[in-house]
Amino acid sequence: MSIQQEIDKRRTFGIISHPDAGKTTLTEKLLLFGGAIQEAGAVKNNKIKKGATSDFMEIERQRGISVATSVLAFIYKDKKINILDTPGHKDFAEDTFRTLSAVDSVIVVIDVAKGVEEQTEKLVEVCRMRKIPIIVFINKLDREGKDAFDLLDEVEQKLGLRVTPLSFPIGMGYDFKGIYNIWEKNINLFTGENKQTISEAIHFEDVNNPELENYIGETAAETLREELELVYEVYPEFNREAYLNSELQPVFFGSALNNFGVRELLNCFVEIAPSPLPKMSDERLVEPNENKFSGFVFKIHANMDPKHRDRLAFIKIVSGVFKRNTPYLHVRLDKKLKFSSPNAFFAEKKQIVDESFPGDIVGLHDTGNFKIGDTLTAGEKLNYKGVPSFSPEHFRYINNADPMKSKQLRKGINQLMDEGVAQLFTLDLNGRQIIGTVGALQYEVIQYRLEHEYGAKCSYENLNVHKACWVEVENEKDPEFLDFKRVKQKFLARDKENKLVFLADSSFSLQMTQQKYPNIKFHFTSEF
Ligand code: GDP
């Protein structure tokens, strides 16, 4: 098969949702369709339970599971589908943001009763910024929930999307009868008492066909006709170009638990979702069908086994064919590396592969060479853009609690930061180190891992920081900038890349600073 055919076959995407909306259940049903797993319950729920903050077993358990579910691949209708796992827990949002740099599209799962939740808003905002094509799946239709039109409004308003339903529910909750598939113009109905069995799809080119009554009854048929009329009137017709440009988002309804509406979603997904896209590097746009391999690291996973310190770096292949035992250039280190046992992922297993193609993810064993965002190529000096850091929400000083182990502590901190567990800032004034995280849970993870993996002990000290802002200035000699550096000396730090960061202690002081120094730009992400 030619490389172009391999590319056309691939669909690499992520499922995002607020915890409990049904991401795990949907993932599992998708894998069942692909024949990649035989039974329900095979995909472990990769989430940290509420109140697990101090339960280290839970943290370890979660780390074990998340390597297993990092990438789930299956074949459906001749397409190779790669699902990249995105943790729903908000303390791991940074992980999810980074994973979004490696997907070509996403499916957003929304709970019909809860509607658009906070975590979903944040994640979709990132997708919109990056113009990632989005399909929305409204889940749990077997339960009482919000009215379908109200939900569509909510999705448009809260998520800033422009939607068009491609399926529509017939009833809901107790009265949930099935789904009208607008995309394929057919109806799928539940049969049997407990909504367990699904009928064969019944084709209805025109819902005005009086046959409809025979299947769903007079009232439901009447309602469906009215609702569909409204759908066609109010919502734009589906247009693939607009979907791919992130200007239009198709919506499906269903119940993942009952496997209802999932096939409709998947059939449409394989048809419309993009195959691997070109990616911008600092140097140029790289096309997937170029001959030469290139890819970038979007995730690093530490080994669970304390006897094997090596880690698994997850590479998204952007162009060319990745081959086993072939020397590739690690651009940042300007060093050639060869990989004898690259892992590919299939269903919930990993296996060694000889070749991988654009859109695929390979896991490379690493002894400390990789950082998140690193680029690997066949020789060209490329640097892929787009694995930015966001301003953390929490900040604490990190102190060495065992002076005999300062070397271990330094190594541990460096490696954990390379993995992207948290962000490190070093104060300009006195060199003190500050750890910034998205959630409080990470502090416990770091402390635990430093002790168990590196034999180092740390303690934390509170520190009052509202936001970290990356500072940009055109001219470093600008008197305004020099004044800023003098006045705000106490609040200036460097990130891992030695970029200047202003640690504002309150939103008020940030505002005042912005006003006082109009020549300086303050960014909330590390890439601008
Ligand atoms: P995640 O946190 O988004 O991965 O959500 P899960 O897939 O773990 O689902 C959360 C809970 O909702 C579980 O108890 C599921 O059994 C349940 N659930 C998922 N899909 C449905 C559905 O379609 N209907 C109903 N009634 N429950 C569902």
Residues whose N, C-alpha, C, O or C-beta is under 5 A from the ligand:
A	BS01	GDP	S17 H18 P19 D20 A21 G22 K23 T24 T25 L26 N45 N139 K140 L141 D142 R143 G254 S255 A256 L257 N258
